[in-house]
Each structure stands twice: as structure tokens, then as C-alpha cells.
């Protein structure tokens, strides 16, 4: 009878522990989880231990084993003093009878015992698009902003998700520089480029579903007015691109040691045109990375699947670009609590090559044929490489992290932010990539206040690197309230220590949340409406329970049966002693009264 589960955090630099990791990244996982899949764990607490607590728990388990081995009693459980764990992970949303009356998202929302999982996607365009007056179709480069995880506070997803996001943001920097003087009306530009960081994709495609609905609206009614109604020429979706398998298998190599690698374009016939462009680019320069054709099918959970045919051009192109030759991850730890950190999971020299190849390939598609051969718009490889390292330190390096890196301070935290104090209780400097649990919805979706630091960083970075160089508003200071005097400018880098700068860019937040959910700001209550279309009917409704304020666990030594007997005898002896003393005292007072 399992009363609780403690999951260890392993050290992949340790040869023995490295051998324990299975496909899920947990210790000796295959047999355990295969059996666990057939069991009912509702109401059973499960906790992921950090590294220090893992080592402490092992010590206590070893002490238990030693006590068992040294005891000669027939009833060792009652005679040996054992260490055990007390865990409080009571979920309000679970209800009082989870086995006989299992809760659902709809029932717990009605009772107010849970909150919806969601977040905010971030979109930016090169050049800035604020309306859809022209008829140009666009190229969309998409990556996932966040990740699912068995343990929400340890969903780092450095290689599974964040390597693709980092690649997309670096591409935005490279293409933003190449097209900084280009406007949407320029004849040399055939297709503006859209950079899209989608939130909630691992929870029923929350991000792309909302974006698609906004895309189908009239420009005046949409949260993305510059894209509403436009056709889509191509979607380039980025998967895992950190080349973790090379770093993981070559742990003793010098940081950034040159190693050859291959990147794959999946999608069959839909990917052929883009694959051809990538191969031409890769063969024209000295890269460590080569380009190959992947499998014909794209991943079943690809973000592109929610885009309707009506939005696609006749020559529509789709490619899912990944380090994996098939749709199975090469990196056994991808998506697990061990999927973290620059030292383990990222070969940044290969990543820089991929950024350069993809940026040049997208630029080639974006420009008309006559402009593609022109030197006026080109990718500066040296500048791109120089800009990539600071971005990598923020998002992929667990020795630095977002709160300590220079860009994080510039865009979110400010120079005076004391990261050492603020992060004193965290295991690593990189933060979890799990989506938010939404308390409510702001009246103004574009307001920064309700967005987490990671999402605000992505918004500020994309705004800065996709800004047009043609506007006089560039580099002027923001107003005290974070606005800009120019209607075509947004405020970037406003922090506690900086007023920020106004730039000519068009970044947007788009709510990533099930469209069946409604929020009443007057009561703070959530409600669920009936599904209106096939996508809503098929999409799951994800929520997370409210937690007790004293959530956590403690290791302690339980008293044995004989400890309890001894305690009871001592308590009884103490009571009898107290009774005799009191009786003697009362008798003495009675004798004194008689004498008097």
C-alpha cells in the first residue's frame, strides 16, 4: 500500500546516477512508472526532492536499513525507531472523497477550489505591422514559451522547449537588424516575418487556438490588428535545438567544443521548399551543422495544426525544425526535471550555426528574388554570434539565469535588483517554464502588470530587436507611466532603475486560455460555457487545485512501540508521584489544622 512517493533529483555528472536515468529522466524509471500506470494514485502525495534533500533522504533510508539489520526482534516495525516522511500536499480541488466522487475542472471551478492554467503568448513582427491594409502574406516563426511538467516548479525544459525559444528570439534579432530600414510597403519585401512565442501549447494548444481566433477577426476587433485576416505563406516551427545529446554524451569536453551536428526539417512535401533553401544556405558557408530531411509527418502536437486552411496561401510551406532525426527525442532527459542547465544540455556553437542558417533561409523567402541577391539586406553572422551569447546566458545557463544576466536587468529587473538575496531559496538560477495559474484577466490584455518576469522579458526583447530604425521615436525616453508620446511606439526596458526607451515596434500579448472560460471581475469567479465548435469540444480544460498554505514535507523519526510504552509508563509514574505528593501535602495540612 503506497502512502506517498518521494522522487529523487539525480546528478548527471555522476556516472552511477547517470546510468539510472530512464527515458523519463527519473531514477530507475522504466519499471516503476510502468507499474505506476496501472495504479490509482488519487489522494497519494508525490514530491520531487531537491538535490540536498535527496541526499538527506538517502542517509535516513540507510539508517533505517541499518536499524532493521541490527535488530533481532521478530516485530522489527514495532521495535525499531525508523525515519519517515510527513507530507502535506492537500489539494482543495481534490474534494473529500476523490475515489467515489472524482473532481473535474468544471466542478472545482464552480466550487472555487481551483484556478485555470494559462498564460500570455508574445508576438512581434518585422517590420512592425499595426494594421492589415496591405495584402502581403506572412512567414511565421513559432516556438513554445512554456512547458508541461510532472512537477510544476521543476519544469525547466531547457532543451525540450527553451532551446527552440532561444533560437527564435536570436532569429528575431538577426532578421530585425537585416530588415531594420524596411517597411511593410517596400516592394523588395514579399512577406513580413512574424515571431511567435506560444504559451500553453502543452495544455491543449491554448496559445495557437487563441491566436488563430484573433487572426480570423476583423482588424479593429482583434488583439493582433496587424495580422488579422492576412494569409500565411509559411510556418517554421522550432523544436529542440540545444543538441543536448552531444553535450550529454561528451560531458568532459571543453565548453563549446566544436562538434558536428545535424538539424532536420520534418513535414514531408510541405517542408520541401524550405528544406531546399536551408540546404543551399548551409552548403554556402563553413558550418558545423548540416541539414537533412526529417520524417514526412510533423509531430501530432504541433502548434500549426490549429491554423485553418482558409488562412494558408496556395503555396503554403510548413516545416518542423529539430535536432531529432525522428519525432522521438535523442535527449533522454528532454522535458524531465533534469532538463536544465548550460553545462548539461546546450552546445551553443551548434545553436549559433542553426540560428544563422535559419535566419538566412527565412530572409531568402521574405525577400523578392531580385532583392534576395542584394547586399542591402543580409544577416551579419559576427553580430548575430555576439548577440547570441548574452541571450543564452539569460535563458539557458543555470549559473547565471534571467535575474542575474545583463539583458534580464535591462528589460525586467533593473540594475539594483539583488538576485543573490531574491533567489536564495531556489535550487538553480533558471526558473520553471510551467505556465501560469491565472487569478483573473486584466481589462487591458496589453498591460504588463499581470505577466510573469519570463513573459515580460520575451516581450521586451522582441520589441527591442524588431524595432524599426526609420522612426524618430526610437530611443526617446518613456513617460513616467510607461507610455510613449508617439502612437506607433512602445516602451522597452522600464524597470525600477530605468525609465525605459520608446521604440517603433509592434509586440503584442495574446491571452492563452481556453475560450470556454469566462471571468467575472466583479466577483473574481470563473465559469465555463458550453463548447461552440469542434476545437473547443476536443480541447481539454486544464486547471490546478488551490493548495494549503502549509504545503511541504518533513523527515522525522517515529517513536517505536516500546518508546510509546516507555513514555506511557513514565507519564503514569509521574501522575502517581504527583498524586502521592498532593495526598501527603493535604494530610500534613489536616494535621496542622487539628493541632491548631
C-alpha positions in Angstrom: 0.0 0.0 0.0 1.7 3.2 -1.2 1.1 6.1 1.1 3.4 8.6 -0.7 6.1 8.9 -3.3 9.4 10.8 -3.0 11.2 11.3 -6.3 14.9 11.9 -6.3 16.8 14.6 -8.1 19.9 12.9 -9.8 23.3 14.3 -10.7 24.0 13.6 -14.3 27.7 14.2 -13.8 27.8 11.1 -11.6 28.4 8.0 -13.7 26.3 5.7 -11.5 23.4 8.1 -11.3 23.6 8.9 -15.0 23.0 5.2 -15.6 19.9 5.2 -13.5 18.1 7.8 -15.7 15.5 6.3 -18.0 13.5 7.9 -20.8 11.5 9.9 -18.3 14.6 11.2 -16.6 13.7 9.8 -13.2 15.7 7.3 -11.2 15.3 3.6 -12.4 12.1 4.9 -14.0 11.0 2.2 -16.5 9.8 -0.5 -14.2 8.4 1.9 -11.6 6.4 4.0 -13.9 5.2 1.0 -16.0 3.6 -0.4 -12.8 2.5 3.0 -11.6 0.5 3.5 -14.8 -1.9 0.7 -13.6 -2.4 2.1 -10.1 -4.8 4.7 -8.7 -2.8 7.5 -7.1 -5.6 9.8 -6.4 -5.0 11.2 -2.9 -1.4 9.9 -2.8 1.1 12.7 -2.2 4.1 12.8 -4.6 7.0 15.2 -4.1 10.2 15.9 -6.1 13.1 16.4 -3.7 15.8 18.9 -4.5 19.4 17.6 -4.5 20.2 18.4 -0.8 17.0 16.7 0.4 17.6 13.7 -1.9 21.0 13.1 -0.2 19.5 13.6 3.2 16.6 11.2 2.4 19.2 8.6 1.3 21.0 8.9 4.6 17.8 8.4 6.6 16.9 5.4 4.4 20.3 3.9 5.1 19.9 4.4 8.8 16.5 2.6 8.6 18.1 -0.3 6.8 20.9 -0.5 9.4 18.4 -0.5 12.2 16.5 -3.3 10.6 19.6 -5.3 10.0 20.9 -5.0 13.6 17.5 -5.8 15.3 16.9 -9.3 16.5 13.2 -8.6 17.2 10.5 -10.7 15.4 8.5 -7.5 15.1 11.0 -5.0 13.7 8.5 -2.4 12.6 7.3 -2.0 16.2 10.7 -2.4 17.9 13.0 -0.3 15.6 12.9 3.5 15.5 12.5 4.5 11.9 12.8 7.7 9.9 9.7 8.6 7.8 8.3 11.5 5.8 5.3 13.5 6.7 3.9 15.3 3.6 1.2 17.8 3.4 0.1 18.2 -0.3 -3.6 18.5 0.4 -5.3 19.8 -2.7 -8.6 21.7 -2.2 -9.8 20.7 -5.6 -9.5 17.0 -4.8 -12.5 17.1 -2.6 -13.2 15.0 0.4 -14.0 11.7 -1.5 -11.7 11.7 -4.6 -12.2 8.0 -5.3 -16.0 7.9 -5.1 -16.6 11.5 -6.4 -13.6 12.3 -8.6 -13.4 16.1 -9.3 -13.3 17.7 -12.7 -12.2 21.1 -13.8 -15.8 22.2 -14.1 -16.7 21.1 -10.6 -13.7 22.6 -8.9 -14.1 25.9 -10.7 -17.8 26.0 -9.7 -16.7 25.4 -6.0 -13.8 27.9 -6.2 -11.2 25.3 -5.2 -9.1 25.5 -8.4 -7.8 28.0 -11.0 -7.3 27.7 -14.7 -3.9 27.1 -16.2 -3.0 29.6 -18.9 -0.7 32.4 -19.8 0.1 35.0 -22.4 1.7 34.4 -25.8 4.0 37.0 -27.2 4.0 38.1 -30.9 6.3 40.6 -32.7 6.7 41.3 -36.4 9.5 42.5 -38.8 8.8 45.1 -40.0 6.2 46.3 -37.3 2.7 45.6 -38.5 -0.1 47.6 -36.9 -2.9 47.1 -39.5 -3.7 44.7 -42.3 -4.3 47.3 -45.0 -1.8 45.7 -47.4 -2.4 42.1 -48.7 1.0 40.7 -48.1 1.1 37.2 -46.7 3.5 36.5 -43.8 6.1 33.9 -42.7 5.6 32.8 -39.1 8.4 31.5 -37.0 7.0 29.8 -33.9 8.4 28.4 -30.7 6.9 27.4 -27.4 7.1 29.8 -24.5 6.5 27.3 -21.7 6.2 23.6 -20.9 4.2 21.0 -19.2 6.0 19.1 -16.4 5.1 16.4 -13.9 6.4 18.8 -11.2 5.4 22.3 -12.0 8.3 24.0 -10.1 10.9 21.9 -11.9 9.6 22.2 -15.5 12.9 23.7 -16.8 12.6 22.3 -20.3 16.0 23.8 -21.3 16.4 21.6 -24.3 12.9 20.3 -24.8 11.4 23.8 -25.2 13.7 26.7 -24.3 16.4 25.9 -26.9 13.8 26.4 -29.6 12.5 29.6 -28.0 16.1 31.0 -27.7 16.7 30.2 -31.3 13.5 32.0 -32.4 14.5 35.1 -30.3 18.0 35.1 -31.8 16.5 34.9 -35.3 14.3 37.9 -34.5 17.5 39.8 -33.6 19.2 38.8 -36.8 16.3 39.5 -39.1 15.3 42.6 -37.2 18.8 44.0 -37.9 18.7 42.9 -41.6 15.3 44.5 -42.2 15.6 47.4 -39.8 15.1 50.0 -42.6 12.5 48.0 -44.5 8.8 48.9 -44.2 5.8 46.7 -45.0 5.1 48.7 -48.2 8.6 48.2 -49.6 8.4 46.3 -52.9 11.5 44.4 -52.0 9.7 42.7 -49.1 7.4 39.9 -50.3 6.5 38.5 -46.9 6.8 40.2 -43.5 8.1 37.9 -40.7 6.1 37.1 -37.6 7.9 35.8 -34.4 5.5 34.0 -32.1 6.2 32.6 -28.6 3.2 30.5 -27.7 2.1 29.9 -24.2 0.0 26.9 -23.0 0.7 24.7 -26.1 1.3 21.6 -23.9 -2.2 22.1 -22.4 -4.4 21.6 -25.4 -2.9 24.2 -27.8 -4.2 27.1 -25.7 -1.8 29.5 -27.4 -2.3 28.8 -31.1 -6.1 28.4 -30.6 -6.4 31.9 -29.2 -4.0 33.4 -31.8 -5.9 31.8 -34.6 -9.2 33.1 -33.3 -7.7 36.6 -33.1 -6.2 36.2 -36.6 -9.7 35.4 -38.0 -11.3 38.6 -36.5 -11.6 42.0 -38.2 -8.6 44.1 -37.6 -10.4 46.6 -35.4 -11.7 43.9 -33.1 -8.5 41.8 -32.9 -5.7 41.7 -30.3 -3.3 41.4 -33.3 -4.7 44.0 -35.7 -1.6 43.9 -37.9 -2.1 40.2 -38.7 -5.9 39.9 -38.7 -7.1 38.4 -42.0 -3.6 38.0 -43.5 -2.7 34.9 -45.4 0.2 32.7 -44.1 2.9 31.9 -46.6 4.9 29.6 -44.3 5.1 28.4 -40.7 8.5 27.4 -39.4 8.1 25.7 -36.1 11.1 25.2 -33.9 11.5 22.1 -31.6 14.5 21.0 -29.6 17.7 22.7 -30.9 20.1 22.6 -28.0 21.9 19.5 -29.2 21.8 18.0 -25.7 22.7 14.5 -26.8 26.2 15.7 -27.9 26.8 17.6 -24.6 25.3 14.8 -22.5 27.4 12.1 -24.0 30.6 14.2 -24.1 30.4 15.7 -20.6 34.2 16.0 -20.3 34.5 18.2 -23.4 35.6 21.8 -23.1 32.7 24.3 -23.0 31.5 25.0 -26.6 33.9 22.3 -28.0 33.3 22.2 -31.8 31.3 19.1 -32.7 29.4 18.4 -35.9 25.6 18.1 -35.7 22.6 17.7 -37.9 19.4 19.6 -38.0 16.2 18.0 -39.5 13.3 19.6 -41.3 10.1 17.5 -40.8 6.9 17.7 -42.7 7.3 15.9 -46.0 6.2 17.7 -49.1 5.1 20.8 -47.2 8.7 21.2 -45.9 10.5 20.6 -49.2 10.8 24.2 -50.3 12.2 25.4 -47.0 14.5 22.4 -46.7 15.9 23.2 -50.2 16.6 26.8 -49.1 18.2 25.6 -45.8 20.5 23.2 -47.7 21.6 25.9 -50.1 22.4 28.2 -47.2 24.2 25.5 -45.2 26.4 24.5 -48.2 27.5 28.0 -48.9 29.4 28.6 -45.7 31.6 26.7 -43.2 29.1 25.4 -40.6 29.4 22.7 -38.0 25.7 21.9 -38.6 24.4 20.1 -41.7 20.7 20.0 -42.9 18.8 16.8 -43.6 15.3 15.8 -44.5 13.3 14.5 -41.5 10.2 12.4 -41.4 7.1 13.0 -43.6 4.8 13.6 -40.7 5.0 16.5 -38.3 4.6 16.0 -34.6 0.9 15.3 -33.6 1.1 18.1 -31.1 2.5 20.7 -33.5 1.2 24.2 -32.9 0.4 24.6 -36.6 -2.4 22.1 -36.6 -5.0 24.6 -35.3 -4.4 27.0 -38.3 -7.4 26.7 -40.7 -6.9 26.1 -44.4 -8.6 29.4 -45.2 -5.6 31.3 -43.8 -3.0 29.4 -45.9 -1.7 30.5 -49.3 -1.8 28.1 -52.2 2.0 27.6 -52.0 1.9 27.2 -48.2 5.0 25.8 -46.6 5.3 24.1 -43.2 8.5 22.8 -41.6 9.1 21.5 -38.1 12.8 22.0 -37.4 14.5 19.9 -34.7 17.7 18.2 -33.7 15.9 14.9 -33.7 16.0 12.8 -36.9 12.6 11.3 -36.0 9.8 12.5 -33.8 11.4 10.7 -30.8 13.8 12.9 -28.7 17.5 12.0 -28.9 17.9 13.6 -25.5 16.6 11.1 -22.9 16.2 13.9 -20.3 14.3 16.3 -22.5 11.2 17.5 -20.7 12.2 15.9 -17.4 13.3 17.7 -14.1 16.9 17.0 -15.3 16.4 19.0 -18.5 18.2 22.1 -17.2 21.4 24.0 -17.4 24.0 25.1 -19.9 26.7 22.6 -18.7 24.4 19.6 -19.4 22.2 20.4 -22.3 23.4 23.1 -24.7 26.1 23.1 -27.4 25.8 26.8 -28.1 28.3 26.8 -31.0 25.9 24.4 -32.9 23.0 26.6 -31.8 24.6 29.7 -33.3 25.1 27.9 -36.6 21.4 26.9 -36.7 20.3 30.5 -35.9 22.4 31.7 -38.8 21.1 29.1 -41.3 17.5 29.6 -40.3 17.8 33.4 -40.4 19.3 33.4 -43.8 16.7 30.9 -45.1 13.8 32.9 -43.8 15.3 36.1 -45.2 15.6 34.5 -48.6 11.9 33.6 -48.5 10.9 37.0 -47.2 12.5 39.0 -49.9 11.6 39.1 -53.6 14.1 37.2 -55.8 15.7 40.4 -57.1 16.2 41.7 -53.5 17.5 38.3 -52.2 20.7 38.7 -54.1 21.2 42.3 -52.9 23.7 43.2 -50.2 21.3 45.8 -48.7 19.5 43.2 -46.6 21.8 40.4 -45.2 22.5 38.6 -42.0 25.6 39.8 -40.2 27.0 36.5 -38.8 29.5 38.0 -36.5 27.0 40.4 -35.0 24.5 37.6 -34.6 27.1 35.4 -32.8 28.0 38.3 -30.5 24.3 38.9 -29.6 23.5 35.3 -29.1 25.8 34.6 -26.1 24.1 37.2 -23.7 20.7 35.8 -24.6 21.9 32.3 -24.0 23.2 33.3 -20.5 19.8 34.5 -19.6 17.7 31.6 -20.8 19.9 28.5 -20.8 22.8 29.0 -18.3 21.9 27.8 -14.8 25.0 29.5 -13.5 23.6 32.9 -14.5 19.8 32.9 -15.1 17.3 35.6 -16.0 17.5 37.6 -12.8 21.3 37.9 -12.9 22.0 38.3 -16.6 22.6 41.7 -18.2 19.6 41.6 -20.5 17.3 40.5 -17.7 18.4 43.5 -15.6 18.0 45.8 -18.7 14.5 44.7 -19.6 12.8 43.4 -16.3 14.7 43.6 -13.0 16.8 46.7 -13.1 20.4 47.3 -12.1 19.6 47.5 -8.4 17.9 44.0 -8.2 19.7 41.8 -5.7 19.4 38.4 -7.3 21.5 36.7 -4.7 19.0 37.6 -2.0 15.9 37.1 -4.1 16.9 33.7 -5.3 18.4 32.4 -2.1 15.8 29.6 -1.7 15.9 28.3 -5.3 17.9 25.3 -6.4 19.0 26.9 -9.7 19.0 30.3 -11.2 16.9 29.4 -14.1 13.2 29.4 -13.4 10.4 26.9 -14.1 8.9 27.1 -17.6 5.5 26.0 -16.3 2.6 28.2 -17.5 0.8 30.5 -15.0 -2.2 29.7 -12.9 -4.4 32.7 -13.7 -6.1 34.5 -10.8 -8.0 36.7 -13.3 -7.8 38.6 -16.6 -6.8 42.2 -16.9 -9.2 44.6 -18.6 -6.2 45.6 -20.8 -4.6 42.4 -22.1 -1.5 44.5 -23.2 -0.8 45.7 -19.6 2.5 44.3 -18.2 1.4 44.0 -14.5 -0.1 40.5 -14.5 2.6 38.9 -16.7 5.4 36.9 -15.1 9.0 38.0 -15.4 9.9 35.5 -18.1 7.0 36.5 -20.4 7.8 40.2 -19.9 11.4 39.5 -20.8 10.4 37.9 -24.1 8.1 40.8 -24.9 10.8 43.4 -24.2 13.5 41.6 -26.0 11.3 41.0 -29.1 10.2 44.6 -29.1 13.8 45.9 -28.9 15.2 43.7 -31.7 12.3 44.1 -34.1 12.1 47.9 -33.8 12.3 49.8 -37.0 15.2 52.2 -37.5 13.1 54.6 -39.6 11.1 56.2 -36.8 12.0 59.4 -35.0 10.6 57.9 -31.8 13.4 55.4 -31.5 15.4 55.8 -28.3 13.3 58.6 -26.8 12.5 58.2 -23.1 9.3 56.7 -21.9 6.7 58.7 -19.9 6.5 58.0 -16.1 3.5 55.7 -16.6 5.4 53.6 -19.2 3.7 55.1 -22.2 5.2 56.8 -25.3 4.3 60.1 -26.9 4.2 58.5 -30.3 1.2 56.3 -31.1 3.5 53.9 -33.1 6.0 53.4 -30.2 6.2 51.1 -27.2 8.2 51.5 -24.0 11.0 49.0 -23.7 13.2 48.4 -20.6 11.2 50.3 -18.0 12.4 49.0 -14.6 12.8 50.2 -11.1 16.1 51.8 -12.0 15.4 52.9 -15.6 12.6 55.0 -17.3 13.0 52.9 -20.5 13.1 53.9 -24.1 10.4 54.3 -26.7 11.0 52.2 -29.9 9.0 51.8 -33.1 7.8 48.2 -32.7 4.5 46.3 -32.5 4.8 43.5 -30.0 1.5 42.1 -28.6 0.4 39.9 -25.8 -2.3 37.3 -26.6 -4.2 35.5 -23.9 -3.5 31.8 -23.9 -6.5 30.3 -22.2 -9.4 28.0 -23.0 -12.0 30.0 -24.9 -14.7 28.2 -22.8 -13.7 30.1 -19.7 -15.3 33.3 -18.6 -14.0 35.6 -15.8 -16.2 37.9 -13.7 -14.0 40.7 -12.5 -16.7 42.0 -10.1 -16.8 38.7 -8.2 -13.5 37.2 -9.0 -15.2 34.0 -10.1 -14.6 31.7 -13.1 -17.3 29.9 -15.1 -17.4 27.5 -18.0 -19.6 27.9 -21.1 -20.7 25.2 -23.5 -18.4 24.3 -26.4 -19.3 26.1 -29.6 -17.1 24.4 -32.2 -15.2 21.1 -32.8 -11.9 22.5 -31.5 -13.5 23.6 -28.2 -15.2 20.3 -27.8 -11.9 18.4 -28.3 -9.7 20.7 -26.3 -9.1 19.7 -22.6 -10.0 22.2 -19.8 -6.9 22.4 -17.6 -7.0 23.7 -14.0 -4.8 23.5 -10.9 -6.0 23.0 -7.4 -5.7 25.6 -4.7 -3.1 24.5 -2.2 -2.9 24.6 1.6 -0.6 27.4 2.9 1.5 24.8 4.9 2.2 22.6 1.9 5.5 20.7 2.2 7.2 17.8 3.9 9.5 16.9 6.8 11.7 13.9 7.6 11.3 12.8 11.2 12.0 9.7 13.4 8.9 7.9 14.6 8.9 6.5 18.1 8.8 2.7 18.3 6.1 0.7 20.1 8.3 0.3 23.1 9.2 4.0 23.0 5.4 4.7 23.3 5.1 2.1 26.1 8.0 3.7 28.0 6.5 7.1 27.5 3.2 5.9 28.8 4.8 4.3 31.9 6.8 7.4 32.6 3.7 9.5 32.3 1.8 7.2 34.6 4.6 7.2 37.1 4.7 11.0 37.0 0.9 11.2 37.6 1.1 8.7 40.5 4.0 10.6 42.1 2.1 13.8 41.7 -1.0 12.2 43.3 1.0 10.9 46.3 2.7 14.3 46.9 -0.6 16.0 46.7 -2.2 13.5 49.2 0.7 13.8 51.6 0.5 17.6 51.4 -3.2 17.6 52.1 -2.7 15.2 55.1 0.0 17.5 56.5 -2.3 20.5 56.3 -5.1 18.5 58.0 -2.8 17.6 61.0 -1.7 21.2 61.3 -5.3 22.3 61.4 -6.1 19.7 64.1 -3.1 20.9 66.2 -4.2 24.5 65.8 
